[in-house]
Amino acid sequence: MIRIPANANALAIDPGYARKSGGCACAIAERGMLARVWFERAENFSLMGCGSIDADALEHVIVEQPQQDARSWGIPPAVLIKLAWEGASLAGLYAGASGALLHSPTVSEWKGSEKKPPQHKRMWAILSPAERAVLGGAKTLAAIEAACEKGAMCRWKLPSDELYPSTFKTHNLLDAAALLMTALGRLEKAG
């Protein structure tokens, strides 16, 4: 489990590369508070994505390291490799440009087996109103609650990303924010 100082300037990256997704989901904390979320690809790297944080003020970069396990047996290895490569490339660019410490926990290390919607709902409860607004506010909360209901109705047999509508890409930004909140010690691992 990764733990960084609770008041750190930190960037969390949930790897992604699909054309539809916009790339990796990124979430940044300024002095321990969620300040901004966005999608970025390594090929479009710009320290401007960090928002108001200067490059040398970024202290930690956390990137989820994809892993092959029961949840991903059906995913071709080439897809996992490309996913890992894109996340690692973007994380390396940010860490290298800022001098930040780079952390790469696996899904099991930081999240465990908890499904996305319940984790997102637990995270929502610890966020301030300003942090919730960064993630889309009431509209996002409604999507989280609907996904939790759908998961309960199917007894959590569907994959986590299928519990949200296919057009709701915010679930990836929620994952990046959850990784960030876990690293900051604000969200505990539950599964």
N, C-alpha and C positions, 0 to 999 in steps of 0.2 A: 504494500500500500504506500502510495506517495503522499507525503505531507510537506507543504511549503508554508512559510509564515502567513498567518491569517490576514496580514495587511500588505501582501505582496502585489507588485505589478506583474501580472502573469497572463499568458496566452495559452488557451487550450485548443487543440485541433482534433476534430473527428474526421478521419480520412474519407475522401470521396473523389470520384473522378468522372462519374457519368455526365454525359452532355446535359441531361435534363436537370441535374442537381446544382450545377454551378461550381462544382469542385468540393474542396474540403470545407466543412463547417468550422468556423472560428468564433471563439468567445474570448473577450479580453476583460480582465479585472484591473481597475485602477485602485490602488490601496485596498485591495480585498473586496471591492464592490464591482459587480457586473456592470460594465460601461457600454459595451457594444458587441453585436454579433453580425457576422457576414459570411458570405461564401467566397472562396478564393482558390485559384489554381497556382501551382508553383510557377508556371510559365508567365503568369501575370503578377508575380510577386512585387509588392511595393510596401515599404514601411509606412506608407500613408494609411494602410489598412488598420494600423494600430490606433488611429484617431488622434487623441490629444497627447498620448504617451510618446515622448521622445525615444528614439531607438536605443539610446544608452540607459534609459530608465526601465526598460523591460528586463525583469530579473529572472523569470522562469518561462520556459516553453514546455508544455506538456502535450504529447501527441499519443493518441491511442494506438497501440501496436496490435494489428489484427492477428487473430490466432485461428488455427484449425482445431475445431472441437465439434461436439455433437450438433451445435447450432449451425455450423458451416460446412458439414460434410458434403452437402449438395452443391456447394459453390466450387466451380473449377479452380484449381490452384493458380492458374494464370490470372484470374480475376483478383484473388487475394494478394498475389504478388504485386499487381498493378496498384491496388488499393494501398498496400503498405508503402510502395515506392512513392506514390504521390504525397501521402501524409508525411513520410520521412523527408522528402525533398523540401516541402514547404516549411516544415519544422526546422530543418537544417538551415534554410535561408534566413529565417527569423532569428534563430539562435546565433548564427554566425555574424549577422549584421549588427546584433545588439550586444553580443557577449553574454547573453542569458544562459543559465543552466538548462540543459535539455534533459527531459524525463520522458520515458516511453513505457508506461505501464500497459500490461495486457488487459483485455476486457475482464478476465477473471480477477486480476489483481485489484482493479479499481471499482468494478461494478458487480462482479459475481454473476449470478444467474437471474437476477430480478428483471422482469419484463420492462420495456421502456415506459409505457404509460403510468404504471404505479410509481416508478422512480421519478418521472417528470412531475407527478402530482405531489410527491413528498418534497421535491425540490421547490415547487411553487410555494409551498407553505413557509419556507425559510427565506424567500426572497422579499426584499423591500418593494413597496409600490413602484418606485423608480426602476428597479431591476425588472419587475414584471412588465413594465411598459417597454423596455428594451426588447423583450421577447414577443411583443404583440398584444399584451394586456388581456382583456376579457375574452377576446376572440380566440386567443391561444388556450386560455383556461377552458373554454367550452370544448375545444377540440381534444384536450387532454381528458376531460371528463367523459366525453363520448367514446374515446378510445378505451378508457377503463371499463365503461359499461359494455362495450363490444367484447372486450377480453373476458369479462366475467360471464357473458352470455355464451361464449364458445368454450368456456372453462380453460382459457389461455392456451388453446391448442394452435391458434394461428401464430405465425411469426410476428414479432413486435411491430415491424414496419407495415404489416398488412392491417393492423388495427387502426391505423390512421388512414384518411382518404389519400389516394395516390397523388393528389394535387397539393397535399399539405407537406411541403418540404421543411417546414419549421421543426419537424421532429428531429432532424439532423442538428439544427442549431440548439435545440433543447439538450441533445446528447453532449454537444461541446460544452454547454453551460453546466451540465451535471458533472462532467469530468473536471471542470474548473472548480466547482463548488466542493467536490470531493477532495481535490488536492489542497484546497484552502482550509479543509477541516470543518466546513459548514454543513456538509451533507455526508451522512454516514453510509457505508456500504451495508446493504440489507440482504443480499442473496448470495 
